[in-house]
Amino acid sequence: MSSVSASEIKKEFLKSKMGIAGIGILVILIAISIGAAVIIPVETFQQWNNPQNWIFYPKTAIPSWINLFMFEKIPEHKILDEPSVSTISLDEISGVSHQFHVNYVYDDFPSDFIYEFTAKYSGSPLLQISVIRPDGSNIKLLSASLPNTDDLVMHNEKIFSTDGTIKKNLFLQSDKFDFSIEGFSAEDIVFSKSTDNVVLKGDYVFLVNLYGVQKENSIVDSTLIVGGKAFGIMGTDELRRDLAVGILWGTPLALFIGIAVAIGSVVMGLVYGVYAGFKGKLTDESMMRFNDVIYALPVLPFLIILAVTISNSIFLMIGFLTIFGWVGIAKVSRSMALQIKTRGYVEASKMMGQKNSKIIFKHILPQLLPYAFASIAISVPAAITTEAGLSFLGLGDPSFPTWGQILHDANTHGAAARGLWWWIVPPGLMIAITGLAFVFLGNALDVIVNPKLKR
């Protein structure tokens, strides 16, 4: 390997189509990482394994964009938490009204609808829920008083479409429907045309009114969920988690793991190998025999044992991968150091009495930086795929939504056998694309710094 200046590396790199492609993919991955950190709240990332955080999401929902290719539109799961708010004032009666607008254009009925609210009140205010259908009919769903209290309290409650009171109110209004509603669910009745079992498409308005005599009565939080079988860009998994969150957060995690392991192992290998080659004799022999011992260890079984017996923390995993990743770099850097130490400027430095550490870090290691950069780029995919493999085996850190962990959960719940491709394909593609980016970069740099490969 010959010495190559930074300007020469840059000039040659810009001529490499493979290198440019690698840079392009890496820029996209970095943009995704920044977007994930800015757009997605950190709390969502921290609550990845908290079932309560995903309670309103659908289970194993297909991605919403599938509807672009479907003749019959699959109902999309809607979570509406920004209603139109207005106040009500009738003599001594005051209240608040929340309106949810739902544009329903699908060819099948919703799976359910749920309303959750938090009311701040005193006394016993009246809660009324109704829906105005596209045909103009006003259907009353619920009319109930909240628990009586003399103090100002916060009351949280969930109202489901399966509630018996809602079904009873619908039966009392059966004259508004041109079909027998016997045997139908509440959501089927509300979203049906005049003829049964046909969806009434159009704009629905869900009205939630809270009446009372106290002016301080209010609805603090208000959320309407219209259940469906399609959701988001990436769909959801068996635990109702939005897979787009996991895929996006997995990008900075993968880059962090890969780059941290690559830099750590390359730095360790370079320093170790250069020192062994520079010192030579017994020092070189003993250090390389230790290197051979580490090199001979079966990495994956050993990592499995360490993860089971010590910890499966992602930071310890990075340390383990670094420990096993430096031995190959050390062998190559040692052979390079044996050549460089015979050059005149190194011999002159020895004669001038410079310390060994200064000679190594000032005259030898800088000559190996081009090789170091190429080695770092090539080492990143191995670190990412190893972490993904350990996580797939159930030995990763479950508190982080890495791509390997997502694949492990998919395998645990039989996603492949059930045809849940959106749970398997995206994380697999992201692992492949990220690895490909660094392979492109590493090969482009390797061709530049290694004259034998330029041809």
SEBA-805268 format. One record per residue: x, y, z of N, C-alpha, C in turn. Coordinates in pm, whole numbers, m for minus. Layout:
<atoms>
     n_X     n_Y     n_Z    ca_X    ca_Y    ca_Z     c_X     c_Y     c_Z
       X       Y       Z       X       Y       Z       X       Y       Z
...
</atoms>
This chain:
<atoms>
     n_X     n_Y     n_Z    ca_X    ca_Y    ca_Z     c_X     c_Y     c_Z
      84    m119       0       0       0       0      88     124       0
      59     218     m85     135     341     m93      64     453     m19
     141     556      16      84     671      86       1     753     m12
    m121     787      30    m212     864     m55    m258     985      25
    m246    1104     m34    m286    1226      36    m438    1239      38
    m485    1326     129    m629    1346     143    m689    1403      16
    m617    1496     m49    m668    1556    m172    m679    1454    m285
    m583    1362    m289    m588    1256    m391    m704    1161    m366
    m725    1129    m238    m837    1041    m203    m970    1105    m244
    m985    1235    m213   m1109    1305    m247   m1130    1309    m398
   m1024    1336    m471   m1034    1345    m616   m1072    1212    m677
   m1008    1105    m632   m1039     973    m685   m1177     926    m641
   m1215     962    m518   m1345     917    m466   m1460     977    m547
   m1447    1104    m585   m1552    1170    m661   m1568    1111    m801
   m1468    1037    m847   m1477     970    m976   m1544     833    m965
   m1561     785    m843   m1616     650    m822   m1768     655    m812
   m1835     589    m906   m1981     582    m902   m2028     506    m778
   m1953     402    m741   m1990     323    m625   m1979     408    m497
   m1873     487    m487   m1856     574    m371   m1963     680    m363
   m1999     741    m476   m2105     843    m478   m2238     781    m436
   m2265     660    m485   m2389     591    m446   m2391     565    m295
   m2278     523    m241   m2270     499     m97   m2293     625     m17
   m2234     737     m62   m2254     864       6   m2400     907       0
   m2462     887    m117   m2603     923    m133   m2693     847     m37
   m2672     715     m27   m2754     635      65   m2728     676     209
   m2601     701     242   m2567     740     379   m2630     873     417
   m2633     968     324   m2697    1097     350   m2845    1079     378
   m2910     991     302   m3053     963     325   m3074     901     463
   m2987     808     501   m2999     744     633   m2978     845     745
   m2883     936     726   m2860    1038     828   m2980    1132     837
   m3039    1166     721   m3158    1252     720   m3274    1183     792
   m3289    1052     770   m3394     977     840   m3370     979     990
   m3244     964    1030   m3209     964    1173   m3242    1098    1236
   m3206    1208    1169   m3236    1341    1221   m3387    1363    1226
   m3457    1319    1120   m3602    1333    1117   m3669    1257    1230
   m3619    1136    1258   m3675    1056    1367   m3657    1125    1501
   m3540    1186    1522   m3513    1254    1649   m3596    1381    1664
   m3625    1449    1552   m3697    1576    1557   m3848    1556    1557
   m3897    1466    1469   m4042    1452    1450   m4106    1363    1556
   m4043    1249    1585   m4103    1153    1678   m4062    1188    1820
   m4157    1208    1912   m4121    1241    2050   m4036    1130    2113
   m3942    1173    2196   m3855    1076    2264   m3938     982    2352
   m4050    1033    2405   m4135     948    2490   m4186     827    2414
   m4216     845    2285   m4264     733    2203   m4157     625    2192
   m4032     668    2173   m3920     575    2166   m3902     504    2300
   m3912     578    2411   m3892     520    2543   m4006     426    2581
   m4125     448    2525   m4241     367    2559   m4267     257    2456
   m4163     219    2381   m4179     121    2274   m4238     m10    2326
   m4198     m54    2443   m4244    m181    2498   m4354    m166    2603
   m4415     m48    2609   m4524     m26    2704   m4657     m44    2632
   m4731    m151    2659   m4857    m177    2586   m4959     m63    2599
   m4958       7    2714   m5055     114    2734   m5035     229    2636
   m4913     245    2588   m4883     354    2497   m4946     332    2359
   m4979     206    2328   m5031     173    2194   m5174     117    2199
   m5243     143    2310   m5373      81    2331   m5476     121    2225
   m5464     241    2169   m5562     288    2071   m5526     253    1928
   m5414     185    1910   m5371     148    1776   m5428      11    1739
   m5447     m17    1611   m5503    m148    1570   m5397    m257    1575
   m5443    m379    1585   m5352    m494    1590   m5326    m547    1448
   m5197    m565    1416   m5152    m618    1285   m5226    m552    1168
   m5229    m418    1169   m5294    m344    1061   m5199    m331     942
   m5252    m342     823   m5173    m332     702   m5143    m184     673
   m5034    m149     604   m5006      m7     573   m5119      57     493
   m5145     184     521   m5257     254     458   m5240     271     308
   m5115     281     261   m5093     307     118   m5134     189      30
   m5163      76      93   m5212     m40      16   m5343      m5     m55
   m5420      89       4   m5548     128     m58   m5530     191    m195
   m5409     240    m225   m5384     297    m357   m5389     191    m467
   m5371      67    m428   m5366     m43    m526   m5485    m139    m511
   m5581    m103    m428   m5695    m191    m402   m5820    m137    m470
   m5898    m228    m529   m6025    m189    m589   m6126    m159    m479
   m6131    m244    m376   m6216    m219    m260   m6130    m162    m148
   m6165     m43    m101   m6084      28      m4   m6097     m36     135
   m5982     m65     195   m5979    m121     331   m5999      m8     432
   m6083     m25     533   m6105      82     632   m5974     118     703
   m5945     246     707   m5826     294     776   m5859     327     921
   m5766     296    1008   m5783     324    1151   m5756     472    1175
   m5854     541    1234   m5842     684    1255   m5838     716    1404
   m5740     796    1444   m5729     844    1582   m5743     995    1577
   m5858    1046    1617   m5889    1189    1609   m5881    1250    1749
   m5785    1340    1767   m5767    1399    1900   m5766    1553    1896
   m5811    1611    1785   m5820    1757    1775   m5960    1797    1727
   m6059    1785    1815   m6196    1818    1775   m6218    1969    1764
   m6325    2004    1694   m6370    2144    1692   m6446    2169    1822
   m6410    2274    1894   m6466    2300    2026   m6551    2427    2023
   m6668    2418    2084   m6755    2535    2097   m6822    2530    2233
   m6871    2644    2279   m6937    2651    2410   m7089    2655    2391
   m7158    2611    2495   m7305    2606    2494   m7356    2688    2611
   m7454    2774    2587   m7512    2857    2694   m7662    2869    2672
   m7740    2806    2760   m7886    2810    2753   m7939    2843    2892
   m7976    2971    2913   m8022    3017    3044   m7921    2981    3152
   m7962    2895    3247   m7871    2855    3355   m7783    2738    3315
   m7812    2679    3199   m7735    2563    3153   m7616    2611    3069
   m7501    2560    3100   m7381    2589    3021   m7311    2458    2989
   m7229    2463    2890   m7160    2339    2854   m7060    2361    2743
   m7010    2249    2694   m6909    2252    2589   m6942    2144    2488
   m6912    2171    2361   m6940    2075    2254   m6812    2045    2177
   m6783    1917    2157   m6670    1873    2077   m6723    1802    1953
   m6671    1841    1835   m6716    1783    1710   m6598    1715    1639
   m6621    1591    1598   m6522    1514    1523   m6576    1488    1382
   m6502    1529    1283   m6543    1510    1144   m6469    1390    1086
   m6544    1295    1034   m6488    1172     979   m6534    1157     834
   m6439    1159     741   m6471    1135     601   m6453     986     573
   m6564     913     567   m6557     767     554   m6583     729     409
   m6479     677     341   m6489     647     197   m6451     502     168
   m6467     414     265   m6419     277     251   m6534     181     220
   m6498      63     171   m6598     m32     124   m6636    m137     228
   m6583    m123     348   m6618    m215     456   m6643    m134     582
   m6711    m195     677   m6747    m126     800   m6626    m116     894
   m6623     m13     979   m6516      m7    1079   m6530    m120    1180
   m6420    m156    1241   m6424    m266    1338   m6493    m223    1468
   m6484     m94    1502   m6550     m41    1621   m6528     110    1624
   m6583     175    1724   m6544     313    1752   m6540     331    1904
   m6443     411    1948   m6419     430    2091   m6404     580    2116
   m6464     626    2224   m6446     765    2264   m6388     769    2404
   m6275     836    2418   m6213     855    2550   m6209    1003    2581
   m6243    1037    2703   m6243    1178    2741   m6200    1192    2887
   m6151    1310    2918   m6123    1351    3056   m6200    1479    3080
   m6295    1474    3174   m6381    1588    3204   m6344    1649    3339
   m6345    1780    3342   m6324    1853    3467   m6458    1914    3506
   m6514    1870    3620   m6650    1914    3652   m6677    1901    3802
   m6788    1959    3842   m6848    1937    3973   m6998    1920    3952
   m7065    1859    4048   m7205    1828    4030   m7223    1698    3956
   m7323    1694    3866   m7350    1573    3788   m7390    1613    3646
   m7295    1656    3566   m7326    1703    3430   m7374    1588    3341
   m7444    1627    3234   m7499    1531    3139   m7408    1521    3017
   m7371    1400    2982   m7289    1375    2863   m7377    1315    2754
   m7380    1379    2638   m7456    1328    2525   m7363    1309    2404
   m7378    1195    2339   m7300    1165    2220   m7397    1130    2108
   m7380    1193    1992   m7464    1164    1876   m7380    1173    1750
   m7436    1127    1639   m7364    1131    1513   m7459    1177    1403
   m7411    1271    1324   m7488    1318    1206   m7430    1246    1085
   m7514    1166    1019   m7470    1085     906   m7471    1165     776
   m7408    1112     672   m7408    1183     542   m7547    1207     485
   m7644    1122     522   m7780    1142     470   m7859    1245     551
   m7794    1309     652   m7858    1414     730   m7925    1366     856
   m7943    1237     876   m8008    1187     996   m7917    1202    1117
   m7979    1237    1230   m7907    1255    1357   m7937    1137    1448
   m7836    1057    1476   m7852     936    1557   m7794     960    1695
   m7878     946    1799   m7830     960    1937   m7767     829    1982
   m7643     838    2032   m7572     719    2075   m7573     700    2226
   m7563     810    2301   m7549     797    2447   m7600     924    2514
   m7667     908    2624   m7707    1019    2709   m7699     970    2853
   m7597    1017    2927   m7574     965    3063   m7514    1074    3149
   m7548    1067    3277   m7491    1162    3374   m7360    1108    3429
   m7265    1198    3448   m7139    1160    3509   m7157    1147    3659
   m7071    1070    3727   m7085    1050    3873   m7091    1182    3949
   m7188    1192    4039   m7209    1315    4115   m7094    1342    4211
   m7054    1469    4222   m6948    1508    4315   m6967    1654    4353
   m6939    1685    4478   m6948    1824    4525   m6821    1902    4496
   m6712    1831    4476   m6584    1897    4451   m6554    1898    4301
   m6464    1986    4263   m6418    1991    4124   m6318    1877    4101
   m6353    1783    4014   m6271    1663    3995   m6238    1645    3847
   m6140    1556    3823   m6104    1514    3688   m6153    1371    3670
   m6235    1349    3569   m6294    1217    3546   m6254    1165    3408
   m6193    1047    3404   m6152     986    3276   m6237     862    3250
   m6280     848    3124   m6367     735    3090   m6353     700    2943
   m6369     571    2914   m6371     522    2775   m6509     468    2745
   m6563     507    2631   m6695     459    2589   m6677     382    2459
   m6716     255    2460   m6696     167    2345   m6828     149    2268
   m6814     121    2139   m6932      98    2057   m7007     m28    2099
   m6940    m115    2173   m7005    m238    2222   m7086    m214    2349
   m7085     m89    2399   m7160     m57    2521   m7307     m88    2500
   m7368    m156    2596   m7509    m195    2585   m7603     m76    2576
   m7566      37    2638   m7651     155    2635   m7660     210    2493
   m7548     209    2419   m7549     256    2281   m7639     169    2196
   m7628      38    2213   m7711     m55    2133   m7860     m35    2166
   m7891     m11    2292   m8029      13    2333   m8084     140    2270
   m8003     247    2270   m8047     373    2208   m8071     358    2058
   m7990     277    1993   m8009     253    1850   m8139     178    1823
   m8174      82    1909   m8299       9    1893   m8419     102    1912
   m8407     199    2003   m8516     294    2025   m8537     386    1906
   m8434     396    1819   m8444     481    1700   m8449     397    1573
   m8496     275    1583   m8497     184    1467   m8583     237    1353
   m8679     331    1383   m8763     385    1277   m8683     472    1180
   m8563     512    1218   m8480     595    1129   m8407     511    1025
   m8416     379    1040   m8346     291     946   m8449     211     866
   m8419     186     739   m8509     115     650   m8482     m35     649
   m8406     m84     748   m8378    m227     758   m8380    m268     904
   m8395    m396     924   m8398    m448    1061   m8257    m448    1118
   m8240    m381    1232   m8106    m369    1291   m8076    m483    1387
   m8167    m577    1396   m8147    m693    1484   m8026    m773    1437
   m7934    m800    1529   m7818    m882    1497   m7698    m805    1444
   m7714    m673    1423   m7602    m592    1373   m7532    m522    1490
   m7402    m497    1473   m7328    m424    1575   m7356    m275    1561
   m7319    m198    1663   m7347     m54    1662   m7276      15    1545
   m7151     m23    1519   m7079      42    1409   m7139       7    1273
   m7192    m116    1259   m7256    m154    1133   m7385     m74    1111
   m7458     m51    1220   m7583      23    1209   m7556     170    1173
   m7462     231    1243   m7432     373    1223   m7380     400    1082
   m7299     308    1030   m7234     332     900   m7304     260     785
   m7431     215     805   m7503     144     699   m7591     239     619
   m7612     201     491   m7709     270     407   m7850     230     450
   m7948     281     377   m8086     244     407   m8109      95     388
   m8030      35     297   m8034    m111     282   m7923    m171     365
   m7950    m282     430   m7852    m338     524   m7730    m393     452
   m7619    m395     527   m7492    m454     485   m7425    m379     370
   m7462    m252     350   m7396    m168     250   m7348     m41     320
   m7222      m6     300   m7162     108     371   m7216     239     314
   m7252     330     403   m7292     465     364   m7167     553     368
   m7119     590     252   m6997     670     244   m7029     818     254
   m6931     895     304   m6949    1040     314   m6894    1095     444
   m6938    1217     478   m6888    1287     596   m6979    1261     716
   m6918    1210     821   m6988    1188     948   m6938    1292    1048
   m7029    1338    1133   m6992    1431    1240   m7036    1370    1373
   m6938    1338    1457   m6966    1287    1592   m6969    1406    1687
   m7083    1423    1757   m7102    1535    1849   m7096    1485    1993
   m7014    1550    2073   m7004    1518    2216   m7035    1645    2293
   m7145    1645    2367   m7187    1763    2442   m7187    1731    2591
   m7135    1826    2669   m7135    1813    2815   m7214    1930    2872
   m7330    1901    2937   m7418    2004    2990   m7410    2004    3142
   m7417    2124    3201   m7419    2136    3346   m7456    2276    3386
   m7462    2299    3518   m7496    2432    3569   m7372    2507    3614
   m7260    2439    3616   m7135    2503    3658   m7056    2545    3534
   m7014    2670    3530   m6943    2722    3414   m6803    2662    3399
   m6746    2614    3511   m6610    2560    3503   m6606    2418    3446
   m6723    2358    3420   m6725    2224    3362   m6664    2227    3221
   m6578    2132    3193   m6512    2130    3062   m6462    1990    3031
   m6436    1967    2902   m6372    1843    2858   m6226    1876    2828
   m6137    1822    2908   m5995    1855    2897   m5930    1782    2780
   m5945    1651    2777   m5890    1569    2668   m6003    1494    2601
   m5998    1485    2469   m6107    1423    2394   m6050    1353    2272
   m6074    1222    2263   m6019    1143    2152   m6125    1046    2099
   m6142    1046    1967   m6233     952    1902   m6151     857    1815
   m6172     729    1834   m6103     627    1754   m6206     553    1670
   m6186     556    1539   m6270     479    1447   m6183     364    1398
   m6214     243    1443   m6129     128    1418   m6126      85    1272
   m6009      44    1227   m5994      m4    1091   m5886    m110    1080
   m5861    m158     958   m5764    m265     934   m5637    m215     866
   m5628     m84     841   m5509     m26     778   m5467      95     861
   m5333     112     875   m5287     224     956   m5144     262     920
   m5119     391     905   m4984     443     894   m4909     401     768
   m4781     433     768   m4695     406     652   m4646     262     653
   m4621     207     772   m4564      73     785   m4657     m28     851
   m4779      15     888   m4869     m78     955   m4833     m94    1101
   m4893    m193    1166   m4868    m220    1308   m4838    m368    1329
   m4786    m400    1447   m4754    m539    1477   m4858    m599    1572
   m4830    m717    1621   m4923    m788    1708   m4947    m714    1839
   m4850    m633    1881   m4860    m557    2006   m4912    m416    1982
   m4969    m392    1863   m5031    m266    1823   m4931    m152    1802
   m4803    m180    1805   m4702     m75    1790   m4694     m29    1646
   m4677     102    1628   m4662     160    1495   m4522     124    1444
   m4516      39    1342   m4387      m9    1293   m4304     103    1230
   m4368     210    1183   m4293     322    1127   m4204     384    1234
   m4253     390    1359   m4172     443    1469   m4050     356    1492
   m4070     223    1493   m3959     131    1513   m3856     137    1400
   m3906     143    1275   m3814     149    1161   m3733     278    1162
   m3800     390    1189   m3732     519    1188   m3631     530    1303
   m3672     490    1424   m3579     496    1537   m3468     393    1524
   m3495     285    1450   m3390     185    1430   m3276     235    1345
   m3301     340    1262   m3195     393    1175   m3081     456    1253
   m3106     554    1344   m2994     609    1422   m2930     504    1512
   m3009     409    1562   m2952     304    1646   m2856     217    1566
   m2895     180    1444   m2809      97    1359   m2680     170    1324
   m2692     299    1286   m2573     377    1253   m2482     392    1375
   m2543     415    1490   m2463     429    1613   m2388     300    1645
   m2459     187    1638   m2396      58    1668   m2285      29    1568
   m2317      41    1440   m2219       8    1336   m2097      96    1341
   m2117     228    1350   m2003     320    1347   m1922     310    1476
   m1989     297    1591   m1916     286    1718   m1829     161    1721
   m1885      47    1679   m1808     m77    1678   m1694     m68    1576
   m1722     m13    1458   m1619      m4    1353   m1503      84    1397
   m1534     202    1449   m1427     293    1492   m1348     233    1607
   m1419     176    1706   m1350     117    1820   m1259       2    1781
   m1309     m89    1698   m1230    m206    1659   m1113    m167    1568
   m1133     m71    1478   m1025     m29    1388    m916      43    1466
    m953     132    1557    m853     203    1639    m774     104    1724
    m843      11    1789    m773     m89    1870    m680    m174    1784
    m730    m220    1670    m649    m305    1583    m528    m233    1527
    m546    m106    1489    m433     m29    1434    m324      m9    1538
    m363      39    1656    m264      65    1760    m194     m65    1803
    m271    m170    1820    m216    m298    1863    m120    m354    1758
    m165    m357    1632     m82    m415    1526      42    m333    1498
      29    m199    1496     145    m114    1469     248    m126    1582
     201    m130    1705     295    m142    1816     369    m276    1810
     297    m384    1779     361    m515    1770     464    m516    1657
     427    m463    1541     520    m462    1428     639    m372    1453
     618    m260    1521     729    m168    1547     828    m225    1648
     776    m286    1754     864    m340    1858     939    m463    1808
     865    m552    1736     930    m671    1681     973    m770    1789
    1050    m871    1743    1110    m972    1832    1007   m1037    1924
    1043   m1054    2053     959   m1127    2147     825   m1057    2170
     827    m924    2174     702    m848    2193     605    m876    2079
     656    m869    1959     573    m895    1840     520   m1038    1843
     606   m1132    1875     566   m1273    1875     457   m1300    1979
     474   m1251    2101     375   m1277    2206     243   m1206    2177
     250   m1081    2126     126   m1009    2096      49   m1075    1983
     118   m1124    1882      48   m1187    1771      m7   m1325    1806
      60   m1394    1901       4   m1521    1946    m128   m1498    2022
    m131   m1390    2103    m256   m1354    2171    m363   m1317    2068
    m321   m1246    1964    m412   m1211    1855    m470   m1336    1791
    m386   m1439    1772    m432   m1564    1712    m534   m1634    1800
    m514   m1625    1931    m608   m1689    2025    m746   m1625    2013
    m749   m1490    2014    m878   m1419    2000    m940   m1449    1864
    m856   m1454    1760    m904   m1478    1624    m966   m1617    1610
    m915   m1713    1688    m963   m1851    1677   m1094   m1874    1752
   m1133   m1780    1839   m1256   m1799    1914   m1378   m1789    1821
   m1476   m1878    1835   m1600   m1867    1756   m1682   m1748    1805
   m1694   m1646    1724   m1748   m1518    1770   m1895   m1529    1811
   m1982   m1580    1723   m2125   m1581    1752   m2158   m1664    1877
   m2109   m1788    1890   m2138   m1862    2014   m2088   m1790    2139
   m1969   m1729    2127   m1914   m1660    2242   m1999   m1538    2279
   m2046   m1465    2177   m2133   m1350    2204   m2264   m1394    2266
   m2317   m1508    2223   m2441   m1560    2282   m2419   m1592    2430
   m2306   m1656    2461   m2275   m1690    2601   m2262   m1563    2685
   m2193   m1464    2633   m2174   m1339    2707   m2306   m1267    2729
   m2393   m1267    2626   m2522   m1199    2638   m2611   m1267    2741
   m2603   m1400    2748   m2687   m1477    2841   m2636   m1465    2984
   m2504   m1475    3001   m2447   m1482    3136   m2420   m1345    3198
   m2387   m1245    3116   m2351   m1114    3172   m2468   m1016    3157
   m2494    m973    3036   m2603    m878    3011   m2628    m867    2861
   m2752    m832    2825   m2784    m809    2684   m2800    m660    2655
   m2740    m576    2741   m2743    m432    2719   m2679    m398    2585
   m2739    m303    2515   m2689    m267    2383   m2548    m207    2391
   m2516    m142    2503   m2383     m81    2518   m2278    m189    2545
   m2314    m290    2623   m2221    m401    2643   m2203    m480    2514
   m2310    m491    2436   m2300    m560    2308   m2202    m488    2215
   m2207    m355    2216   m2111    m277    2136   m1969    m306    2182
   m1949    m315    2315   m1817    m347    2368   m1771    m486    2327
   m1861    m585    2334   m1826    m722    2294   m1789    m729    2146
   m1869    m662    2063   m1841    m663    1918   m1708    m595    1887
   m1676    m492    1963   m1548    m423    1943   m1431    m513    1980
   m1446    m587    2091   m1340    m676    2138   m1307    m783    2033
   m1410    m834    1967   m1388    m941    1870   m1364    m888    1728
   m1372    m757    1709   m1361    m704    1574   m1225    m649    1536
   m1131    m640    1632   m1005    m571    1604    m894    m664    1554
    m910    m797    1569    m798    m888    1544    m755    m890    1398
    m851    m886    1306    m813    m886    1165    m741    m757    1126
    m787    m645    1180    m721    m516    1153    m578    m519    1207
    m559    m580    1323    m426    m584    1384    m326    m658    1296
    m368    m767    1235    m277    m845    1149    m230    m762    1029
    m325    m693     964    m291    m615     846    m204    m495     883
    m242    m425     991    m165    m307    1031     m25    m345    1076
      m8    m463    1135     126    m509    1175     215    m526    1053
     159    m589     948     240    m611     828     278    m478     762
     189    m380     768     220    m248     714     327    m178     798
     316    m192     931     413    m129    1019     552    m187     998
     560    m317     969     692    m379     943     759    m316     822
     680    m275     723     737    m210     605     774     m64     633
     686       6     701     707     150     723     825     176     816
     846      90     918     951     118    1016    1092     108     957
    1105      49     837    1237      41     773    1269     163     689
    1176     255     677    1200     373     595    1294     470     666
    1355     553     586    1460     640     636    1416     736     744
    1298     798     729    1257     898     828    1228     834     963
    1185     706     964    1164     637    1091    1298     607    1157
    1393     560    1078    1527     533    1131    1590     662    1184
    1572     771    1111    1627     899    1155    1565     944    1287
    1434     919    1304    1368     955    1428    1424     876    1545
    1456     748    1522    1516     666    1628    1652     721    1667
    1731     756    1566    1866     806    1593    1862     939    1667
    1756    1018    1644    1744    1146    1714    1692    1129    1855
    1658    1006    1892    1617     977    2029    1471    1002    2058
    1388    1007    1956    1245    1025    1980    1186     901    2047
    1084     923    2131    1020     812    2200     946     723    2101
     933     596    2139     863     501    2052     718     544    2027
     653     594    2133     512     636    2117     499     750    2018
     595     844    2019     590     957    1927     614     911    1784
     705     816    1766     733     764    1633     608     693    1577
     544     615    1663     426     538    1620     312     632    1580
     284     730    1668     167     816    1645     194     928    1547
     320     965    1526     351    1076    1437     395    1031    1298
     465     917    1291     525     880    1163     464     754    1099
     407     666    1182     358     539    1126     206     541    1111
     134     570    1219     m12     566    1212     m72     661    1108
     m20     784    1091     m76     870     985     m68     808     846
      33     722     823      45     656     693     m67     553     671
    m128     509     781    m231     405     772    m372     460     776
    m387     592     783    m522     650     793    m611     617     673
    m561     623     547    m649     583     436    m701     440     452
    m612     349     493    m656     211     517    m756     207     632
    m735     290     735    m826     293     850    m966     334     808
    m976     438     724   m1108     484     679   m1179     375     598
   m1107     310     511   m1166     201     432   m1210      87     524
   m1130      56     624   m1163     m53     717   m1285     m21     801
   m1297     106     842   m1414     147     920   m1541     129     838
   m1537     175     712   m1655     164     626   m1694      18     604
   m1595     m68     584   m1623    m209     557   m1668    m282     684
   m1626    m234     802   m1659    m302     928   m1800    m271     977
   m1859    m160     931   m1991    m121     979   m2099    m226     949
   m2110    m276     824   m2216    m375     797   m2205    m500     883
   m2083    m546     910   m2066    m666     992   m2122    m643    1132
   m2095    m523    1189   m2146    m493    1323   m2299    m487    1325
   m2356    m424    1222   m2502    m411    1217   m2569    m547    1203
   m2518    m630    1112   m2579    m762    1090   m2557    m855    1211
   m2443    m842    1279   m2421    m924    1399   m2519    m886    1509
   m2538    m756    1530   m2635    m712    1631   m2775    m759    1593
   m2810    m747    1464   m2942    m792    1419   m2959    m941    1440
   m2852   m1018    1415   m2858   m1162    1436   m2880   m1198    1582
   m2807   m1130    1672   m2824   m1157    1815   m2964   m1117    1862
   m3013   m1002    1814   m3147    m959    1852   m3252   m1055    1797
   m3232   m1104    1675   m3326   m1200    1616   m3334   m1328    1699
   m3221   m1366    1759   m3218   m1485    1845   m3275   m1457    1984
   m3316   m1333    2009   m3372   m1299    2139   m3268   m1258    2241
   m3147   m1226    2196   m3038   m1192    2288   m3003   m1044    2282
   m3083    m965    2210   m3058    m822    2202   m3121    m748    2319
   m3104    m618    2319   m3161    m533    2423   m3306    m501    2387
   m3406    m557    2459   m3546    m538    2420   m3598    m397    2442
   m3523    m315    2514   m3570    m178    2541   m3545     m84    2424
   m3473    m130    2321   m3445     m47    2205   m3509    m109    2081
   m3581     m29    2000   m3646     m84    1879   m3549     m96    1763
   m3451    m184    1776   m3359    m207    1665   m3428    m293    1560
   m3374    m292    1438   m3434    m371    1331   m3430    m521    1364
   m3322    m564    1426   m3314    m704    1466   m3419    m741    1569
   m3447    m650    1661   m3548    m674    1763   m3687    m682    1701
   m3713    m598    1600   m3843    m603    1530   m3859    m736    1459
   m3753    m785    1396   m3758    m915    1329   m3776   m1028    1430
   m3715   m1014    1546   m3734   m1115    1652   m3880   m1122    1695
   m3943   m1005    1717   m4085   m1003    1755   m4172   m1062    1644
   m4137   m1032    1519   m4213   m1088    1406   m4202   m1239    1404
   m4083   m1292    1429   m4064   m1437    1430   m4138   m1501    1547
   m4137   m1434    1662   m4205   m1487    1781   m4355   m1501    1758
   m4415   m1407    1687   m4559   m1407    1664   m4598   m1469    1529
   m4503   m1537    1465   m4535   m1609    1341   m4578   m1520    1227
   m4513   m1405    1210   m4553   m1310    1106   m4541   m1370     966
   m4436   m1446     942   m4415   m1504     808   m4527   m1602     774
   m4562   m1689     867   m4667   m1788     843   m4803   m1722     825
   m4824   m1607     888   m4953   m1538     881   m4960   m1438     766
   m4850   m1426     690   m4849   m1336     576   m4838   m1188     611
   m4785   m1158     730   m4770   m1018     771   m4638    m964     717
   m4631    m946     587   m4505    m908     521   m4454    m772     565
   m4546    m680     598   m4504    m544     636   m4429    m543     769
   m4435    m653     843   m4362    m664     970   m4221    m718     947
   m4199    m780     833   m4071    m848     806   m3988    m774     701
   m4050    m735     591   m3974    m680     478   m3905    m548     510
   m3974    m446     568   m3906    m317     591   m3780    m325     675
   m3781    m390     794   m3654    m396     869   m3546    m473     797
   m3583    m580     725   m3484    m654     648   m3423    m570     538
   m3507    m491     469   m3456    m402     364   m3365    m294     421
   m3401    m240     537   m3319    m135     598   m3182    m188     637
   m3176    m311     689   m3047    m372     722   m2963    m388     596
   m3027    m436     489   m2954    m458     363   m2907    m326     302
   m2993    m225     301   m2958     m96     240   m2846     m28     317
   m2854     m31     451   m2749      32     533   m2616     m38     512
   m2618    m171     512   m2495    m246     487   m2439    m217     349
   m2528    m205     249   m2484    m179     112   m2416     m43     100
   m2467      57     172   m2408     191     167   m2262     188     212
   m2235     119     323   m2099     116     375   m2009      22     294
   m2068     m81     235   m1989    m166     145   m1944     m86      23
   m2034      m5     m32   m1997      82    m145   m1884     177    m106
   m1898     240      12   m1796     335      58   m1663     264      81
   m1668     150     148   m1546      76     178   m1474      28      55
   m1548     m26     m42   m1486     m75    m165   m1427      39    m247
   m1498     154    m250   m1446     269    m324   m1316     319    m262
   m1311     327    m130   m1189     371     m61   m1078     269     m75
   m1114     140     m70   m1013      34     m81    m945      37    m217
   m1021      62    m321    m964      71    m456    m868     190    m466
    m903     299    m396    m820     419    m403    m688     402    m328
    m692     346    m207    m571     337    m125    m488     213    m154
    m544     118    m227    m469      m3    m258    m439      m7    m408
    m317      23    m448    m283      30    m591    m311     m98    m667
    m303    m213    m601    m324    m340    m668    m466    m355    m717
    m562    m282    m653    m703    m295    m689    m748    m189    m789
    m666     m91    m817    m708      20    m904    m740     m26   m1045
    m669    m125   m1090    m695    m175   m1224    m832    m236   m1235
</atoms>
